[in-house]
């Protein structure tokens, strides 16, 4: 298994913590994406690389009939408990266990960067019906915030985004319709922030001694901002149409 593949599956070892500490996706971002790709009310949609269902529950709340596909059994167990209304299947983006043209749209939250696009894009094109579309979402840091700017250099995201423009879906499978950024703020604390960081692939796959050292540094930085503090987040949302 490649390092990228191993990191993509590393979350299975912390599935319960992932469910507990990772954020969901803002409703405004989901509505924007659904409108951009032209989904009708109650449409059947795919959540690919669904994890513990952070995106799935938002799609269900909007009234969509969701098929959540995830390769990791421990993640699926969490998803089934958290979002019983969704249909769940074990599978990957490179081999989606659905018939041709069986969903009106596809969604991927915090997942597309783990896919093998040469295999995943034809599969997504296959299962999304003509006239449908694909939405990609990432919850990410906001380095305009002083705390997050300090943390960036320690935890490895400083100056980076979770996607590369040259790796986003394109011809002959999809064409970008638009992109937006949704800003949200939630209350956090040093403990909650460290618990979130501990579920990222960088820390999950790190040697224990180095992980403890870096998380300790992150906690000390966060503690300077108080026992509770507002934590800003940027959600990047992309919409693509399926090319015929």
Residue pairs with C-beta under 8 A, 6 or more apart in sequence:
1 9
4 114
6 205
7 114
7 201
7 204
7 205
8 114
8 201
9 71
9 72
10 201
10 204
10 205
11 18
11 51
11 72
11 75
11 199
11 201
11 204
12 72
12 73
12 74
12 75
13 74
13 204
14 198
14 199
14 204
15 52
15 72
15 74
15 75
15 77
15 78
16 78
17 195
17 198
17 199
18 51
18 52
18 75
18 78
18 199
19 52
19 53
19 54
19 78
19 82
20 195
21 192
21 195
21 196
21 198
21 199
22 51
22 52
22 54
22 110
22 139
22 196
22 199
23 54
23 139
23 186
23 196
23 233
24 54
24 55
24 57
24 58
25 54
25 55
25 58
25 109
25 137
25 139
25 235
26 182
26 184
26 235
27 58
27 61
27 62
28 182
29 137
29 180
29 182
29 235
29 237
30 55
30 58
30 59
30 62
30 137
31 62
32 180
32 182
32 237
32 239
33 107
33 135
33 137
33 237
33 238
33 239
34 62
34 64
34 105
34 135
36 133
36 135
36 177
36 178
36 239
37 105
37 132
37 133
37 134
37 135
37 177
37 239
37 240
37 241
38 131
38 132
38 133
39 45
39 64
39 104
39 105
39 132
39 133
40 104
41 63
42 63
42 64
42 65
43 64
43 65
43 103
43 104
43 105
44 64
44 65
44 66
44 67
44 102
44 103
44 104
45 59
45 64
45 65
45 66
45 67
45 103
45 104
45 105
45 106
45 107
46 66
46 67
46 68
46 69
46 96
46 98
46 103
46 105
46 106
46 107
46 124
46 127
46 128
47 53
47 55
47 56
47 59
47 66
47 67
47 68
47 69
47 86
47 106
47 107
47 108
47 109
48 69
48 93
48 96
48 106
48 107
48 108
48 111
48 124
49 69
49 70
49 71
49 92
49 93
49 108
49 109
49 110
49 111
49 112
49 114
49 115
50 56
50 68
50 69
50 70
50 75
50 76
50 79
50 88
50 109
50 111
51 70
51 72
51 75
51 79
51 109
51 110
51 111
52 75
52 78
52 79
52 82
53 68
53 78
53 79
53 82
53 83
53 86
54 109
54 110
55 107
55 108
55 109
55 110
55 137
56 66
56 68
56 79
56 83
56 86
57 82
57 83
57 86
59 66
59 107
60 66
60 83
60 85
60 86
65 87
66 83
66 85
66 86
66 87
67 86
67 87
67 88
67 89
67 98
67 103
68 76
68 79
68 83
68 86
68 87
68 88
68 89
69 88
69 89
69 90
69 91
69 92
69 93
69 96
69 97
69 98
70 76
70 79
70 88
70 89
70 90
70 91
71 90
71 91
71 92
73 90
76 88
76 90
79 86
79 88
80 88
89 97
89 98
90 97
91 97
93 108
93 111
93 115
93 116
93 119
93 120
93 123
93 124
94 115
94 116
94 119
94 120
94 123
95 119
95 123
96 123
96 124
96 126
96 127
98 127
99 127
100 126
100 127
101 126
101 127
101 128
101 129
101 130
102 127
102 129
103 127
103 128
103 129
103 132
104 128
104 129
104 132
105 128
105 132
105 133
105 134
105 135
106 124
106 127
106 128
106 132
106 133
106 134
106 135
107 134
107 135
107 136
107 137
108 115
108 134
108 135
108 136
108 137
109 136
109 137
109 138
109 139
110 137
110 138
110 139
110 162
112 120
112 136
112 163
112 168
113 138
113 162
113 163
113 167
117 167
117 169
121 169
121 173
121 174
122 173
124 134
124 169
124 173
124 174
125 173
125 174
125 242
125 243
128 134
128 242
129 242
130 242
130 244
131 242
132 241
132 242
133 174
133 177
133 239
133 240
133 241
133 242
134 169
134 174
134 239
134 240
134 242
135 237
135 238
135 239
135 240
136 163
136 168
136 169
136 237
136 238
136 240
137 235
137 236
137 237
137 238
138 161
138 162
138 163
138 235
138 236
139 233
139 234
139 235
140 157
140 161
140 162
140 233
140 234
140 235
140 236
141 148
141 151
141 152
141 157
141 233
141 234
142 148
142 183
142 232
142 233
142 234
143 149
143 152
143 158
143 159
144 232
145 231
145 232
146 225
147 221
147 222
147 225
147 229
147 231
148 231
148 232
149 158
150 221
151 218
151 221
151 222
152 158
152 159
154 214
154 217
154 218
154 221
155 197
155 200
155 202
155 203
155 214
155 218
156 202
161 236
162 236
163 236
163 238
168 176
168 238
168 240
169 176
169 240
170 176
171 243
172 243
173 242
173 243
174 240
174 241
174 242
174 243
175 240
175 241
175 243
176 238
176 239
176 240
177 239
177 240
177 241
178 238
178 239
179 236
179 237
179 238
179 239
180 237
181 234
181 235
181 236
181 237
182 234
182 235
182 237
183 232
183 233
183 234
183 235
184 232
184 233
184 235
185 230
185 231
185 232
185 233
186 230
186 231
186 233
187 228
187 229
187 230
187 231
188 222
188 228
188 229
188 230
188 231
189 222
189 227
189 228
189 229
190 219
190 222
190 223
190 227
191 219
193 218
193 219
193 222
193 231
194 215
194 218
194 219
194 222
197 203
197 215
197 218
198 204
198 211
198 215
203 211
203 214
203 215
206 214
222 229
